[in-house]
Amino acid sequence: MPSTATRSPIPLHWKVLTALVLGVALGAAINHWWTPQTWASLGVHNPAAFLDFKPADDNNPSFAALAARFLGDLNEFLGKLFLQALRFIAVPVVLFSLILAVASVGNPRQMGRLGLKTIAIFLFTTALAVVVALLVASWVAPGTRVPPDVRASIIAQYGSQSAAGLQSAHALKDSGVWNYLLNILPTNPFNAIANAQILQVVASAILIGLGLSLIPKDKAQPVVRFAEGLVEAVMQLVSLIMVAAPFAVFCLITQFVSTVGLGALTSVLAYALAVIGTLAAILLIEYPILLFLASPRHNRMTPARFFRGMAPAQTLAFSSSSSAATLPVTIQCAQRLGVPRDIAGFVCPLGTSLNMDGTALYQTISVVFLAQLYGVDLSTAQLVTVGVMACAVSVGLPGLPSASVAMMAIVLDSVGVPTEGVAIILAVDRFLDMCRTIVNVSGDAVAAVVVAGTEGRLDPPADPDALNTQPPPSTSQRP
């Protein structure tokens, strides 16, 4: 069945990248030139009350002020609407893609081989990312480059924002690791689906797919076809939603940069550059090497092929800061790289919760940075503890408020670094979150390519400029 989307002569990723650049430029201009004096010239002397639609005696807004507020609200609405649409299809994609992938294997032994291979790749790439992060953080020593007065100022500014995350961290520690592991298997799978508890949805889908693979095919076939139909329908929705991606990305980036400003990185520049540089090393060096080694000689996965195929997912990951929201596009991009749909539908949803190379790397550098900032000398054993804990807590914590702060606080506690330091991280967390999500999403696609390559099932590349919306092959045609 052909795609319902109309082909454009300009590839989607170039449209999204153009929107990113324009959004950054407009956001930076607004942040720099739209000041309280600007609001005052428009009759608004209490901007906070005006923007929150609260009455204020000193506000007498002009038509231009009302128009500015309307445009700002419209910009925010369009960006949130796009993200909400992606999140709407994220859970169905995870659920039905995994059910279909596991049920289609047909042989529990083969599924176990694919699962073990996938988990092994996840563990290897995450561990390697943590090792690289420890080396970079120890060599650059970003925590020694922040003056004490700047540290105190940032903590005072962002301390209240970190409170919720610290409270969640203490609650998680009190519940214990065994309870956390028990919660991976939901007592009510419908509640997990309703609340977008991705890790629980993954567990539910694997078990349902496994059950389907164990019953006679004539009984499993109706359920499998139902899952096939829903996966195809959701993928068609992805194509429709992605038409609006450049406009949504422009809105999201404009709002972010206009609020935060480009100067947010300056106070902790060495730390931010250490994180970004290490993420770039993983993305541009480690991943291409793995892809080259795993792909067959006659069908090499070159860096150009990989990044061209993954460009839509990477740009969307940067703008949305959400691996789950980007998942449908990640699956389609993996198929563009030549990964069969059943493998892409199995590996990528698992990676959304279990494969967080960027997050583990970020956690490691952040903890070492804060230890240096507070003068806590970490021993070799403590550095190993940081690495192991970063790998462990990078596994998704679905539904947890301020999850990244909570995870980091747990690692900080494990090596005796003051947890109040997370407030310093919050100063630049939003931008770094955007960067590390690119690595998380790319790592899922890398794992899918490696699994397909080692299984001898990496196909020739599809059209690199079009998302794949072809339906999956019917299970009745599978051996």
C-alpha positions in Angstrom: 0.0 0.0 0.0 1.6 3.3 -1.0 2.0 6.1 1.4 -0.8 8.6 1.6 1.7 11.5 2.2 2.6 13.7 -0.6 6.2 13.7 -1.5 8.1 16.9 -1.3 11.2 17.8 -3.3 12.8 19.0 0.0 13.6 16.2 2.5 11.9 16.4 5.8 15.1 16.7 7.9 16.2 19.8 5.9 12.8 21.4 6.6 13.2 20.6 10.3 16.8 21.8 10.5 15.8 25.0 8.8 13.0 25.5 11.3 15.4 24.9 14.1 17.8 27.6 12.9 15.0 30.1 12.4 13.5 29.3 15.8 16.8 29.8 17.5 17.4 33.1 15.7 13.9 34.4 16.6 14.0 33.1 20.1 17.4 34.7 20.7 16.2 38.0 19.3 13.1 38.0 21.5 15.1 37.1 24.6 17.6 39.9 23.9 15.3 42.8 22.8 12.0 42.1 24.4 12.6 43.5 27.9 10.4 44.8 30.7 10.9 48.2 29.2 9.3 46.9 26.0 6.3 45.7 28.0 6.1 49.0 29.7 6.0 50.9 26.4 2.9 48.7 25.6 1.2 49.6 28.8 2.2 46.4 30.7 4.1 47.2 34.0 3.5 43.8 35.5 4.2 41.3 32.7 3.9 38.2 35.0 0.3 39.0 35.9 -0.5 40.0 32.4 0.8 36.8 30.8 -1.1 34.7 33.5 -4.3 36.6 32.8 -4.4 38.0 36.3 -5.7 41.5 37.1 -3.2 44.2 38.0 -3.8 47.9 38.7 -0.6 49.0 36.9 -1.5 47.2 33.7 -3.2 49.0 30.8 -2.3 46.8 27.9 -2.4 48.2 24.4 -3.6 46.2 21.3 0.0 45.4 20.5 0.5 43.8 24.0 -2.7 41.7 23.6 -1.5 40.6 20.2 2.0 39.7 21.5 0.4 37.6 24.3 -1.9 35.9 21.8 1.0 35.0 19.5 3.0 33.7 22.4 0.1 31.6 23.6 -0.5 30.3 20.1 3.1 29.4 19.6 3.1 27.5 22.9 -0.2 25.8 22.0 1.0 24.6 18.6 4.2 23.2 20.0 2.4 21.3 22.8 -0.2 20.0 20.4 2.4 18.5 18.2 4.2 16.8 21.2 0.8 15.6 22.6 0.0 14.1 19.2 3.3 12.2 19.2 2.7 11.0 22.8 -0.7 9.9 21.8 0.7 7.4 19.4 3.8 6.5 21.4 2.1 4.0 23.7 0.1 2.2 20.9 3.4 1.9 18.9 5.2 0.4 21.8 2.4 -2.0 22.7 1.4 -3.3 19.3 4.8 -3.3 17.7 6.2 -5.4 20.5 3.2 -7.7 20.5 3.5 -8.1 16.8 7.3 -8.6 16.8 7.3 -11.2 19.6 4.3 -13.1 18.3 5.7 -13.1 14.8 9.0 -14.8 15.8 6.9 -17.9 16.5 9.8 -19.6 18.2 10.4 -18.7 21.9 14.0 -19.9 21.5 14.5 -17.5 18.6 12.9 -14.7 20.5 15.1 -15.4 23.5 18.2 -15.2 21.2 17.0 -11.8 19.8 16.2 -10.6 23.3 19.6 -11.6 24.7 21.4 -10.1 21.8 19.5 -6.8 22.1 20.1 -6.6 25.9 23.8 -7.4 25.4 24.1 -4.6 22.8 22.3 -2.2 25.2 24.6 -3.1 28.1 27.8 -2.8 26.0 27.0 0.6 24.5 25.8 2.0 27.8 28.9 0.8 29.7 31.2 2.2 27.0 29.4 5.5 27.2 29.9 5.6 31.0 33.6 4.8 30.7 34.1 7.5 28.1 32.2 10.0 30.4 34.4 9.1 33.4 37.6 9.7 31.4 36.4 13.0 30.0 35.0 14.3 33.3 38.3 13.4 35.1 40.4 15.0 32.3 38.4 18.2 31.8 37.6 18.7 35.5 34.6 21.1 34.7 33.7 21.4 38.4 36.9 23.3 39.2 36.0 26.1 36.7 32.9 27.5 38.5 33.5 30.3 41.0 31.9 29.8 44.5 29.8 33.0 44.1 28.3 31.7 40.8 27.6 28.3 42.4 25.7 30.0 45.3 23.8 32.2 42.8 22.6 29.3 40.7 21.6 27.2 43.7 19.5 30.1 45.0 17.8 30.6 41.6 17.0 26.9 40.9 16.8 25.4 44.3 13.0 25.4 44.5 12.8 23.6 41.1 15.0 20.7 42.4 12.8 20.1 45.5 10.3 17.9 43.8 13.0 15.8 42.2 14.9 15.3 45.5 11.6 14.3 47.2 11.0 11.8 44.5 14.5 10.4 44.9 14.1 9.9 48.6 10.7 8.2 48.0 12.3 5.9 45.4 15.2 5.0 47.7 12.8 4.2 50.5 10.8 1.9 48.4 13.8 -0.3 47.6 15.2 -1.8 44.5 13.1 -5.0 44.9 9.9 -3.0 44.8 11.0 -1.1 41.8 11.7 -4.4 40.0 8.3 -5.7 41.0 6.6 -2.7 39.6 8.1 -3.4 36.1 5.3 -6.1 35.9 2.1 -4.2 36.2 -0.8 -5.6 38.3 -3.1 -3.7 35.9 -1.8 -3.4 32.3 -4.6 -1.1 31.4 -3.6 1.4 34.1 0.0 1.3 32.7 -1.3 2.0 29.2 -3.5 4.8 30.5 -0.7 6.5 32.4 2.0 5.9 29.7 4.2 3.8 32.0 6.4 2.8 29.2 8.5 0.2 31.0 5.3 -1.6 32.2 3.8 -1.4 28.7 7.0 -3.0 27.4 6.7 -5.9 29.9 3.0 -6.3 29.2 3.5 -6.4 25.4 6.3 -9.0 25.6 4.3 -11.3 27.8 1.2 -11.0 25.5 3.3 -11.6 22.4 5.0 -14.6 24.1 1.6 -16.0 25.0 0.4 -15.6 21.3 3.5 -17.4 20.1 2.7 -20.4 22.3 -0.9 -21.0 21.2 -2.0 -22.6 17.9 -1.5 -20.2 14.9 -5.1 -20.3 13.9 -6.1 -18.9 17.3 -3.3 -16.4 17.4 -3.8 -15.1 13.9 -6.8 -12.8 14.5 -5.0 -11.0 17.3 -1.8 -10.8 15.3 -3.7 -9.3 12.3 -5.4 -6.9 14.7 -2.0 -5.7 15.9 -0.7 -5.5 12.3 -3.7 -3.3 11.3 -3.2 -1.0 14.3 0.6 -0.7 13.7 -0.1 0.2 10.1 -2.7 2.7 11.0 -0.5 4.4 13.6 2.4 4.6 11.1 0.1 6.3 8.6 -0.8 8.8 11.4 2.9 9.4 11.9 3.3 10.4 8.3 0.4 12.9 8.6 1.8 14.3 11.9 5.3 14.7 10.5 4.0 17.1 7.8 3.6 19.6 10.7 7.0 18.8 12.2 8.9 21.9 10.8 6.2 24.3 12.1 6.0 22.6 15.5 9.8 22.5 15.9 10.0 26.2 15.0 7.4 26.9 17.8 9.1 24.7 20.4 12.6 26.1 19.8 11.4 29.7 19.7 9.7 29.3 23.0 12.6 27.6 24.6 15.3 30.0 23.5 13.2 33.1 24.1 12.6 32.0 27.7 16.1 30.7 28.6 18.3 32.7 26.3 21.6 31.6 24.7 23.5 32.9 27.8 22.2 30.1 30.0 25.3 28.0 29.3 27.9 30.6 30.2 27.9 30.1 34.0 28.7 26.4 33.7 30.2 26.4 30.2 32.9 23.9 30.8 30.4 21.4 32.2 28.0 21.9 29.3 30.8 21.6 26.7 32.1 18.4 28.4 28.7 16.8 28.2 28.1 17.9 24.6 31.6 16.9 23.5 31.2 13.5 25.0 27.8 13.0 23.5 29.2 14.0 20.1 32.1 11.4 20.5 29.6 8.6 21.2 27.4 9.7 18.3 30.1 10.4 15.7 32.8 7.9 16.6 31.4 4.9 18.7 28.2 4.4 16.8 29.7 4.5 13.2 32.4 2.0 14.3 29.7 -0.4 15.7 27.6 0.0 12.5 30.6 -0.7 10.2 31.6 -3.8 12.1 28.0 -5.2 12.4 26.9 -4.7 8.9 27.8 -7.2 6.1 30.6 -6.4 3.7 28.3 -6.1 0.7 25.9 -3.8 2.6 28.0 -1.6 4.8 26.3 0.9 7.0 28.3 4.0 6.3 28.1 7.1 8.6 26.5 9.1 5.7 23.8 6.5 5.2 23.1 6.2 8.9 22.8 9.9 9.6 20.9 10.7 6.5 18.4 7.9 7.4 18.1 9.0 11.0 17.9 12.8 10.4 14.2 13.1 10.9 14.2 11.2 14.2 17.3 13.0 15.5 16.0 16.5 14.8 12.6 15.6 16.3 14.4 14.1 19.4 16.3 17.4 19.8 13.2 19.5 19.7 11.0 17.3 21.8 13.5 16.0 24.3 11.5 12.7 24.5 12.6 9.3 23.2 9.0 8.0 23.7 7.5 10.8 21.7 10.1 10.2 18.9 9.6 6.4 18.9 7.3 6.1 15.9 9.7 8.1 13.8 12.7 6.1 15.2 11.1 2.9 14.0 10.4 4.3 10.6 13.9 5.6 10.3 15.4 2.2 11.3 13.4 0.7 8.5 14.8 3.3 6.1 18.3 2.0 7.1 17.3 -1.5 6.1 16.2 -3.0 9.4 13.2 -5.4 9.0 10.0 -4.1 10.6 9.8 -7.0 13.1 13.3 -6.3 14.4 12.8 -2.5 14.4 9.5 -3.0 16.2 11.1 -5.2 18.8 14.5 -3.4 19.5 13.4 0.3 19.3 10.5 0.1 21.8 12.8 -1.8 24.2 15.5 0.8 23.8 13.0 3.6 24.8 13.2 2.3 28.3 16.3 0.2 28.6 18.9 1.8 26.2 19.8 5.2 27.5 23.4 5.8 26.5 23.0 9.6 26.5 21.3 9.6 29.9 23.9 7.4 31.5 26.7 9.5 30.1 25.0 12.7 31.3 24.5 11.3 34.8 28.1 10.3 35.1 29.6 13.6 34.0 27.1 15.5 36.2 28.0 13.6 39.3 31.8 13.9 38.8 31.2 17.6 38.0 29.3 18.2 41.2 31.9 16.2 43.2 34.6 18.5 41.9 32.5 21.6 42.5 32.1 20.7 46.2 35.6 19.5 46.7 34.7 15.8 47.2 37.6 13.7 46.1 36.2 10.5 44.5 38.3 7.4 44.8 38.7 4.9 42.1 36.2 2.6 43.8 33.7 5.5 44.1 34.2 6.4 40.4 33.3 2.7 39.6 30.3 3.1 41.8 29.2 6.2 39.9 29.5 4.4 36.6 27.6 1.3 37.8 24.9 3.5 39.4 24.6 5.7 36.3 24.0 2.6 34.2 21.4 1.3 36.6 19.4 4.5 37.0 19.5 5.3 33.3 16.8 2.7 32.9 13.5 4.6 32.5 11.5 5.6 35.5 8.1 6.1 33.9 5.7 8.6 35.5 8.2 9.9 38.0 8.1 13.7 38.5 11.5 15.3 37.7 12.9 11.9 36.8 16.3 13.1 35.7 16.8 15.0 39.0 15.7 12.1 41.0 18.0 9.7 39.3 20.9 12.0 39.7 20.2 12.5 43.4 20.3 8.8 44.0 23.8 8.6 42.4 25.0 11.6 44.3 23.8 10.1 47.6 25.7 6.9 46.8 29.1 8.7 46.8 28.4 11.4 49.4 28.1 14.4 47.2 25.6 17.1 48.4 22.3 16.6 46.6 21.5 20.3 46.6 23.9 20.5 43.7 21.2 19.3 41.3 20.0 22.9 41.3 23.1 23.8 39.4 22.4 21.1 36.8 18.9 22.5 36.3 20.4 25.8 35.0 21.3 24.0 31.7 19.4 20.7 31.9 16.8 21.6 29.3 19.3 22.2 26.6 21.5 19.2 27.5 18.3 17.0 27.7 17.7 17.9 24.0 21.3 16.9 23.2 21.3 13.6 25.1 17.9 12.6 23.6 19.6 12.5 20.1 22.1 10.0 21.4 19.4 7.9 23.2 17.3 7.7 20.0 20.3 7.1 17.7 21.5 4.3 20.1 18.2 2.5 19.7 18.6 2.6 15.9 22.2 1.5 16.2 21.1 -1.5 18.3 18.4 -2.4 15.7 21.0 -2.3 12.9 23.5 -4.4 14.8 20.8 -7.0 15.6 19.6 -7.1 12.0 23.2 -7.3 10.8 24.2 -10.2 13.1 21.0 -12.0 12.1 21.9 -11.6 8.4 18.7 -9.6 7.8 19.9 -6.1 7.1 18.2 -5.1 3.8 19.5 -2.7 1.2 18.7 0.9 2.2 15.2 2.2 1.4 14.5 5.6 -0.1 16.5 7.8 2.3 14.3 10.8 1.9 10.9 9.2 2.6 9.5 7.7 5.8 8.5 4.1 5.3 4.7 3.6 5.7 4.5 0.2 4.0 2.4 -2.3 5.9 4.2 -5.2 7.6 4.2 -8.5 5.9 1.4 -10.8 6.9 2.3 -13.4 9.4 0.6 -16.0 7.2 3.5 -15.6 4.8 6.1 -16.1 7.4 7.7 -19.5 7.7 
